[in-house]
Amino acid sequence: MIPALNAKKFDIIVASMSITEERKKAVDFSDPYYDVPSRFVAKAGAFADHKPETLKGKTIVVLRNSPRAKFVQETYKDSTVLLAGKETEVYMELTAGRGDIAFGSSVVSSESFLKKPEGKGFAQVGDVVRLDAGGGGVGIAIRKADGDLREKINAALAAIRKNGTYKQLQSKYFDFDISGS
């Protein structure tokens, strides 16, 4: 998507794109508009927490090429990391027994797995985890030359936070804070 943005095929990218140092080399970002926390999920009762020493020697399933994968690889050096191609595949690998514990989006793990029949017998392990992916959160990608557009987007984001619209929409869809603040 970034090459297409820079080729002027469209003006912005609003596609749950994490703000990372690598991406900031190619594009600018708006202020973060959300930051969904991550969570570990495993068979209910399998783990009391998700500390590195608890997961030593265990296989952690996570989405490849993601800030979550980087976090797991850097934090859980004594664990095996199984990389999945799609977020939903993280939980398919877990249910198939190819991993001991999964690490992914709290929204996907809850809505697409734990609340579905295939998630029966699985549960969240420990508290949610907030990652700082080199800037933090998810932003709207904008071409580096479009600073005026970035400022207009940031002003709009600030306005909906200030007038309560952001919180109202968040409450309608999520039972936790997605603002990242």
MARPA-163494 format. One record per residue (C-alpha): x, y, z; residue in one letter. Coordinates in steps of 0.2 Angstrom, whole numbers, plus 5000, padded with zeros to 4 digits. Example, Ala and Ser with C-alpha at 12.3 -4.5 7.8 and 13.67 -1.06 7.14 Angstrom:
2
506249785039A 506849955036S 
This chain:
181
500050005000M 501450125004I 502150124986P 500450154979A 500150304991L 501850374986N 501450344968A 499850454971K 498550314967K 497650374983F 497950514996D 497950425013I 498050245020I 496750205033V 497050025035A 497549985053S 499350025049M 500550025064S 501650175066I 503450105065T 505150185063E 505350085047E 503750145039R 504050325045K 505550325033K 504350315018A 502850405024V 502150525037D 500750475050F 499350565058S 499250555077D 498750385082P 496950355081Y 496950185090Y 498050065099D 497249895102V 498149805116P 498849635113S 498449475123R 499049305126F 497849165124V 498048975128A 497048825135K 496148885150A 497148855165G 498748805156A 499748965161F 499649075177A 500449215168D 501449265152H 503149305160K 504649245149P 505249125162E 503449045162T 503449025143L 505248955143K 505348815131G 503548845125K 502948885107T 502149055105I 501149085089V 501049255082V 500749355066L 502349365055R 503049535050N 502149625064S 502649725079P 501949585090R 503149465081A 504549575085K 504049595103F 503949405105V 505549375097Q 506449505107E 505649465124T 505449275124Y 507149225118K 507049055127D 505349015118S 505048945101T 504149065089V 502949005076L 502449135064L 500749135056A 500249225039G 498649295045K 497949355062E 496549225062T 497849085058E 498749125074V 497249045083Y 497048905070M 498848855074E 498448855093L 496948745091T 497848625080A 499148605094G 500548675085R 500848805098G 500648815117D 500048995118I 499549135105A 499949315105F 498849435095G 497649575094S 496449585109S 495049615097V 495349475085V 495749355100S 494049395108S 492849425093E 493549295081S 494149165093F 493649165111L 491849205108K 491649075094K 491448885096P 493248855091E 493848955106G 492948855119K 494148795132G 495348935129F 495649095139A 496649255140Q 498249235150V 498749375161G 498449565158D 498349645141V 500049705133V 500249875125R 501649885113L 502650035108D 503049995090A 504250135087G 502950275088G 501550185095G 499750145089G 498950145072V 498950305062G 498350365045I 499850355032A 500150515022I 501450555009R 502850655016K 502450805005A 500750815012D 501050905028G 499451015027D 498350855025L 499150775040R 498850935050E 496950935045K 496850745049I 497650775066N 496450925070A 494950815066A 495550675077L 495850805091A 494150875089A 493150705090I 494150665106R 493750825113K 491950825109N 491650645115G 491250565099T 492850455100Y 492350395117K 490550365111Q 491050265096L 492350165106Q 491050115119S 489850055106K 491149925099Y 492449885113F 492349845131D 494149915134F 495050075130D 495750075112I 496450255112S 498150205118G 498150345130S 
